[in-house]
């Protein structure tokens, strides 16, 4: 089990590093910028329905908030999976 987990972790690290190593001059932008560019090409007179309530002061803060959102989501999902696994283990042990 440990060997399998280590191999999976290694695969994730390799997949994360491959684009950085082989595409050194590439720009890694988000999908929002691509969508905005496509909309502008299709309809140059497009007006957004609303504007952001608050803009982060810098790209670093924006990245931090994005990562924080991901961490909170991962914690909630991890808690739920752990809870359900514990509940299942308790039910299977009670039957024996």
C-alpha positions in Angstrom: 0.0 0.0 0.0 2.8 2.4 0.9 4.7 1.6 -2.3 1.5 2.3 -4.4 1.0 5.6 -2.6 4.6 6.7 -3.2 4.4 5.8 -6.9 1.2 7.8 -7.2 2.8 10.8 -5.4 5.8 10.5 -7.7 3.5 10.5 -10.7 1.8 13.6 -9.5 5.1 15.4 -9.0 6.4 14.4 -12.4 3.2 15.5 -14.1 3.4 18.9 -12.3 7.0 19.5 -13.2 7.0 18.3 -16.8 5.3 21.5 -18.2 7.6 23.7 -16.2 10.7 22.0 -17.5 9.7 21.5 -21.1 7.7 24.7 -21.7 10.0 27.3 -20.1 8.9 30.2 -22.3 5.2 29.4 -22.1 2.7 31.7 -20.4 0.5 29.8 -17.9 -2.7 31.8 -17.9 -6.1 31.1 -16.6 -9.3 30.2 -18.5 -10.8 33.6 -17.5 -8.4 35.5 -19.7 -8.9 33.1 -22.6 -12.7 33.4 -22.3 -12.5 37.2 -22.2 -10.3 37.2 -25.3 -12.7 34.9 -27.2 -15.7 37.0 -26.3 -14.0 40.2 -27.4 -13.2 38.5 -30.8 -16.8 37.4 -31.2 -18.6 40.5 -30.0 -16.3 43.5 -29.6 -19.2 45.7 -28.2 -20.0 43.2 -25.4 -20.7 44.9 -22.1 -20.3 42.8 -18.9 -23.4 42.4 -16.8 -21.6 43.4 -13.6 -18.2 44.2 -12.2 -16.3 42.6 -9.3 -17.3 43.9 -5.8 -13.6 43.7 -4.6 -10.4 43.3 -6.6 -7.4 41.7 -4.8 -4.6 44.2 -4.4 -2.1 42.0 -6.3 -1.8 38.7 -8.2 -0.1 37.1 -5.2 -3.1 37.8 -3.0 -5.4 36.5 -5.7 -3.4 33.3 -6.0 -3.4 32.9 -2.2 -7.2 33.2 -2.0 -7.5 30.7 -4.9 -5.3 28.2 -3.1 -7.0 28.8 0.2 -10.4 28.1 -1.4 -9.0 24.8 -2.8 -7.6 23.8 0.6 -10.9 24.5 2.4 -12.7 22.4 -0.3 -10.2 19.6 0.1 -10.6 19.6 3.9 -14.3 19.4 3.6 -14.2 16.5 1.1 -11.5 14.8 3.2 -13.5 15.1 6.4 -16.6 13.7 4.7 -14.7 10.8 3.2 -13.1 10.1 6.6 -16.4 10.4 8.4 -18.1 8.0 6.0 -15.2 5.5 6.2 -15.3 5.6 10.0 -19.1 5.1 9.9 -18.7 2.1 7.6 -15.9 0.6 9.7 -18.1 1.0 12.9 -21.1 -0.7 11.2 -19.0 -3.6 9.8 -17.3 -4.1 13.2 -20.6 -4.0 15.1 -22.0 -6.8 12.9 -19.2 -9.2 13.7 
